[in-house]
Amino acid sequence: MKCNFIKEEVLKCEEFGDKKAIRIGYKEREFLFTVETTGVMKPEDIVRKAIRVLSEKLKVIQEDIE
């Protein structure tokens, strides 16, 4: 919960009345989280797509830094 982004997402879910939509756990060398979906996409597909989007954004940041 030290990350402001995660904190905002948790608060937004609570605001919409869903306190369990985002659950965060920590284990050494692992990041544990829960993905809930409406059924349109499989949770593993959502995570893969999110990683691709994050990767592209990190490439842009890296290019800007260089």
Sequence and secondary structure as in RCSB ss.txt:
>XXXX:A:sequence
MKCNFIKEEVLKCEEFGDKKAIRIGYKEREFLFTVETTGVMKPEDIVRKAIRVLSEKLKVIQEDIE
>XXXX:A:secstr
  SHHHHHHHHHHHHTT TTS  EEEETTEEEE     SSS HHHHHHHHHHHHHHHHHHHHHHH 
